[in-house]
Amino acid sequence: MDLNVAVDIALEGDRNFSFKDQLFRASLSICNNIAEGHEMPSVRHQVHHLWIAKGSCNEVCSMLHHAKRRSYFATEQVDRMLSLQDEVGRLLRTYINNSSGKWSKVPGGMAVLLL
């Protein structure tokens, strides 16, 4: 969730509405797919939603690098968002690779919902 908030703050007053909208929706999609997957009845469905969240995380990364090259934001803002994106991506990879499929058994398993 911190990533989505950082994106929202960085985009305030931005004139490029379509870029802003896509970046915001992609960052929100990460949280929403984690939450949706958490309620799925099978490990297969849970992992499927984690992969969707991971894809959205990669999309955010790509868009942030584009924004940095185009100087859409201050370098410090982009670097902070990229750091958050990297952290979320690593957590998602950990959950996806968790062989038990039980989120409660992963250290901090529910904490990812707060990101």
C-alpha positions in Angstrom: 0.0 0.0 0.0 2.9 2.4 0.7 3.9 2.1 -3.0 0.5 3.1 -4.2 0.4 6.1 -1.8 3.8 7.2 -2.9 2.7 7.0 -6.6 -0.4 8.9 -5.8 1.5 11.7 -4.0 4.1 11.9 -6.8 1.4 12.2 -9.5 -0.5 15.1 -7.9 -1.1 17.8 -10.4 0.5 15.8 -13.2 -0.9 16.8 -16.6 -0.3 13.4 -18.3 -3.5 11.9 -17.2 -3.3 8.6 -19.0 0.2 7.9 -17.7 -0.8 8.9 -14.2 -3.9 6.7 -14.4 -2.1 3.6 -15.6 0.7 4.0 -13.0 -1.8 4.4 -10.2 -4.0 1.5 -11.4 -1.0 -0.8 -11.7 0.3 0.0 -8.2 -3.2 -0.5 -6.8 -3.5 -3.8 -8.7 -0.6 -5.2 -6.7 -2.5 -4.8 -3.4 -5.8 -5.8 -4.8 -4.6 -9.1 -6.3 -2.8 -10.1 -3.1 -6.0 -9.5 -1.2 -8.1 -11.3 -3.7 -5.7 -14.3 -3.9 -5.6 -14.5 -0.1 -9.3 -15.4 -0.1 -9.1 -18.1 -2.8 -9.9 -21.6 -1.7 -6.9 -23.4 -3.3 -3.2 -22.8 -3.3 -3.2 -22.8 -7.1 -5.6 -19.9 -7.2 -3.7 -18.0 -4.5 -0.5 -18.4 -6.4 -2.2 -17.3 -9.6 -3.2 -14.0 -8.0 0.3 -13.6 -6.6 1.7 -13.9 -10.2 -0.8 -11.3 -11.4 0.4 -9.0 -8.6 4.0 -9.7 -9.5 3.2 -8.7 -13.1 1.7 -5.5 -12.0 4.8 -4.9 -9.8 7.0 -5.3 -12.9 4.7 -2.9 -14.8 5.1 -0.3 -12.1 8.9 -0.7 -12.3 8.9 -0.2 -16.1 6.7 2.8 -15.9 8.9 4.4 -13.1 12.0 3.9 -15.2 10.2 5.6 -18.1 9.1 8.4 -15.8 12.6 8.9 -14.5 14.0 9.1 -18.0 11.4 11.7 -18.9 11.9 13.6 -15.7 8.2 13.3 -14.8 9.1 13.3 -11.1 12.0 14.3 -8.8 14.8 11.8 -8.8 14.3 11.2 -5.1 10.6 10.4 -5.6 11.3 7.9 -8.3 14.1 6.3 -6.3 11.9 5.9 -3.3 9.1 4.3 -5.4 11.6 2.0 -7.1 12.9 0.9 -3.7 9.3 0.2 -2.5 8.6 -1.7 -5.8 11.8 -3.8 -5.3 10.8 -4.7 -1.8 7.3 -5.7 -2.8 8.6 -7.7 -5.7 11.0 -9.6 -3.5 8.2 -10.3 -1.0 5.9 -11.6 -3.7 8.7 -13.9 -5.1 9.1 -15.3 -1.5 5.4 -16.0 -1.2 5.2 -17.5 -4.7 8.1 -19.8 -4.0 6.7 -20.9 -0.6 6.2 -24.6 -1.1 3.7 -24.9 1.7 1.2 -22.5 0.0 0.1 -21.4 3.5 0.5 -17.7 3.9 0.3 -17.9 7.6 3.4 -20.1 7.7 5.5 -17.5 5.8 7.3 -15.1 8.2 5.3 -11.9 7.9 2.9 -13.6 5.5 0.1 -11.2 6.2 2.3 -8.2 6.3 2.4 -8.0 2.5 -1.2 -7.0 2.6 -0.1 -3.8 4.3 2.4 -2.9 1.6 
